[in-house]
Amino acid sequence: MSASRGRHIAKLALPALAAIAFLAGSSPAHAKGGVKLKRIGRFNSPTFVTSAPGVQGVLVVEKRGRMRLVQGRRRRTFTNIS
């Protein structure tokens, strides 16, 4: 490997390592006041999660055009545009 190529790789690697170090130093999700993830179901290629005014529950949009409505433990197809 040439010296100039080695310097070029080092220039690219340094910012990546700095970003990793920064992210590793951030507080974990389980820390007090942090964000927690909660599984609400298993879906076929989910792409988006949202809520709608007047609709109780969460809408999960799947890649093939189906929108699933999740209301507590109940799940049903809200609409299907496939």
LOMAR-582586 format. One record per residue (C-alpha): residue in one letter; x, y, z. Coordinates in nm, 3 decimals. Layout:
BEGIN
<bagu><rest>a</rest><px>X</px><py>Y</py><pz>Z</pz></bagu>
...
//
This chain:
BEGIN
<bagu><rest>m</rest><px>0.000</px><py>0.000</py><pz>0.000</pz></bagu>
<bagu><rest>s</rest><px>0.138</px><py>0.341</py><pz>-0.090</pz></bagu>
<bagu><rest>a</rest><px>0.191</px><py>0.608</py><pz>0.174</pz></bagu>
<bagu><rest>s</rest><px>-0.063</px><py>0.844</py><pz>0.013</pz></bagu>
<bagu><rest>r</rest><px>-0.327</px><py>0.571</py><pz>0.005</pz></bagu>
<bagu><rest>g</rest><px>-0.261</px><py>0.494</py><pz>0.372</pz></bagu>
<bagu><rest>r</rest><px>-0.307</px><py>0.861</py><pz>0.464</pz></bagu>
<bagu><rest>h</rest><px>-0.628</px><py>0.873</py><pz>0.261</pz></bagu>
<bagu><rest>i</rest><px>-0.768</px><py>0.569</py><pz>0.444</pz></bagu>
<bagu><rest>a</rest><px>-0.668</px><py>0.722</py><pz>0.777</pz></bagu>
<bagu><rest>k</rest><px>-0.848</px><py>1.046</py><pz>0.688</pz></bagu>
<bagu><rest>l</rest><px>-1.166</px><py>0.849</py><pz>0.615</pz></bagu>
<bagu><rest>a</rest><px>-1.140</px><py>0.622</py><pz>0.919</pz></bagu>
<bagu><rest>l</rest><px>-1.084</px><py>0.896</py><pz>1.175</pz></bagu>
<bagu><rest>p</rest><px>-1.429</px><py>1.060</py><pz>1.142</pz></bagu>
<bagu><rest>a</rest><px>-1.594</px><py>0.717</py><pz>1.147</pz></bagu>
<bagu><rest>l</rest><px>-1.414</px><py>0.623</py><pz>1.468</pz></bagu>
<bagu><rest>a</rest><px>-1.503</px><py>0.960</py><pz>1.623</pz></bagu>
<bagu><rest>a</rest><px>-1.872</px><py>0.902</py><pz>1.542</pz></bagu>
<bagu><rest>i</rest><px>-1.861</px><py>0.553</py><pz>1.693</pz></bagu>
<bagu><rest>a</rest><px>-1.696</px><py>0.687</py><pz>2.008</pz></bagu>
<bagu><rest>f</rest><px>-1.958</px><py>0.963</py><pz>2.035</pz></bagu>
<bagu><rest>l</rest><px>-2.247</px><py>0.721</py><pz>1.995</pz></bagu>
<bagu><rest>a</rest><px>-2.097</px><py>0.473</py><pz>2.239</pz></bagu>
<bagu><rest>g</rest><px>-2.069</px><py>0.749</py><pz>2.498</pz></bagu>
<bagu><rest>s</rest><px>-2.435</px><py>0.851</py><pz>2.469</pz></bagu>
<bagu><rest>s</rest><px>-2.676</px><py>0.729</py><pz>2.735</pz></bagu>
<bagu><rest>p</rest><px>-2.838</px><py>0.390</py><pz>2.676</pz></bagu>
<bagu><rest>a</rest><px>-3.210</px><py>0.362</py><pz>2.603</pz></bagu>
<bagu><rest>h</rest><px>-3.280</px><py>0.190</py><pz>2.935</pz></bagu>
<bagu><rest>a</rest><px>-3.141</px><py>0.484</py><pz>3.136</pz></bagu>
<bagu><rest>k</rest><px>-3.381</px><py>0.684</py><pz>3.349</pz></bagu>
<bagu><rest>g</rest><px>-3.579</px><py>0.917</py><pz>3.123</pz></bagu>
<bagu><rest>g</rest><px>-3.461</px><py>0.734</py><pz>2.810</pz></bagu>
<bagu><rest>v</rest><px>-3.660</px><py>0.593</py><pz>2.523</pz></bagu>
<bagu><rest>k</rest><px>-3.791</px><py>0.237</py><pz>2.539</pz></bagu>
<bagu><rest>l</rest><px>-3.898</px><py>0.017</py><pz>2.252</pz></bagu>
<bagu><rest>k</rest><px>-4.208</px><py>-0.196</py><pz>2.283</pz></bagu>
<bagu><rest>r</rest><px>-4.302</px><py>-0.472</py><pz>2.042</pz></bagu>
<bagu><rest>i</rest><px>-4.660</px><py>-0.421</py><pz>1.924</pz></bagu>
<bagu><rest>g</rest><px>-4.674</px><py>-0.718</py><pz>1.687</pz></bagu>
<bagu><rest>r</rest><px>-4.511</px><py>-0.894</py><pz>1.398</pz></bagu>
<bagu><rest>f</rest><px>-4.563</px><py>-0.744</py><pz>1.055</pz></bagu>
<bagu><rest>n</rest><px>-4.475</px><py>-0.826</py><pz>0.694</pz></bagu>
<bagu><rest>s</rest><px>-4.210</px><py>-0.567</py><pz>0.594</pz></bagu>
<bagu><rest>p</rest><px>-4.329</px><py>-0.267</py><pz>0.800</pz></bagu>
<bagu><rest>t</rest><px>-4.222</px><py>0.069</py><pz>0.656</pz></bagu>
<bagu><rest>f</rest><px>-4.398</px><py>0.330</py><pz>0.871</pz></bagu>
<bagu><rest>v</rest><px>-4.583</px><py>0.364</py><pz>1.202</pz></bagu>
<bagu><rest>t</rest><px>-4.821</px><py>0.651</py><pz>1.273</pz></bagu>
<bagu><rest>s</rest><px>-5.143</px><py>0.752</py><pz>1.442</pz></bagu>
<bagu><rest>a</rest><px>-5.441</px><py>0.930</py><pz>1.291</pz></bagu>
<bagu><rest>p</rest><px>-5.676</px><py>1.191</py><pz>1.439</pz></bagu>
<bagu><rest>g</rest><px>-5.997</px><py>1.030</py><pz>1.556</pz></bagu>
<bagu><rest>v</rest><px>-5.858</px><py>0.676</py><pz>1.532</pz></bagu>
<bagu><rest>q</rest><px>-5.762</px><py>0.507</py><pz>1.856</pz></bagu>
<bagu><rest>g</rest><px>-5.455</px><py>0.293</py><pz>1.812</pz></bagu>
<bagu><rest>v</rest><px>-5.148</px><py>0.283</py><pz>1.594</pz></bagu>
<bagu><rest>l</rest><px>-5.137</px><py>0.233</py><pz>1.218</pz></bagu>
<bagu><rest>v</rest><px>-4.857</px><py>0.021</py><pz>1.073</pz></bagu>
<bagu><rest>v</rest><px>-4.793</px><py>0.055</py><pz>0.699</pz></bagu>
<bagu><rest>e</rest><px>-4.650</px><py>-0.254</py><pz>0.530</pz></bagu>
<bagu><rest>k</rest><px>-4.443</px><py>-0.255</py><pz>0.213</pz></bagu>
<bagu><rest>r</rest><px>-4.703</px><py>-0.429</py><pz>-0.005</pz></bagu>
<bagu><rest>g</rest><px>-4.975</px><py>-0.170</py><pz>0.066</pz></bagu>
<bagu><rest>r</rest><px>-5.157</px><py>-0.304</py><pz>0.369</pz></bagu>
<bagu><rest>m</rest><px>-5.222</px><py>-0.082</py><pz>0.671</pz></bagu>
<bagu><rest>r</rest><px>-5.276</px><py>-0.262</py><pz>1.000</pz></bagu>
<bagu><rest>l</rest><px>-5.456</px><py>-0.100</py><pz>1.293</pz></bagu>
<bagu><rest>v</rest><px>-5.322</px><py>-0.201</py><pz>1.634</pz></bagu>
<bagu><rest>q</rest><px>-5.551</px><py>-0.131</py><pz>1.931</pz></bagu>
<bagu><rest>g</rest><px>-5.400</px><py>-0.288</py><pz>2.242</pz></bagu>
<bagu><rest>r</rest><px>-5.384</px><py>-0.662</py><pz>2.173</pz></bagu>
<bagu><rest>r</rest><px>-5.632</px><py>-0.637</py><pz>1.883</pz></bagu>
<bagu><rest>r</rest><px>-5.495</px><py>-0.612</py><pz>1.529</pz></bagu>
<bagu><rest>r</rest><px>-5.694</px><py>-0.582</py><pz>1.207</pz></bagu>
<bagu><rest>t</rest><px>-5.647</px><py>-0.471</py><pz>0.850</pz></bagu>
<bagu><rest>f</rest><px>-5.737</px><py>-0.101</py><pz>0.832</pz></bagu>
<bagu><rest>t</rest><px>-5.703</px><py>-0.075</py><pz>0.453</pz></bagu>
<bagu><rest>n</rest><px>-5.532</px><py>-0.260</py><pz>0.172</pz></bagu>
<bagu><rest>i</rest><px>-5.423</px><py>-0.075</py><pz>-0.143</pz></bagu>
<bagu><rest>s</rest><px>-5.221</px><py>-0.356</py><pz>-0.300</pz></bagu>
//
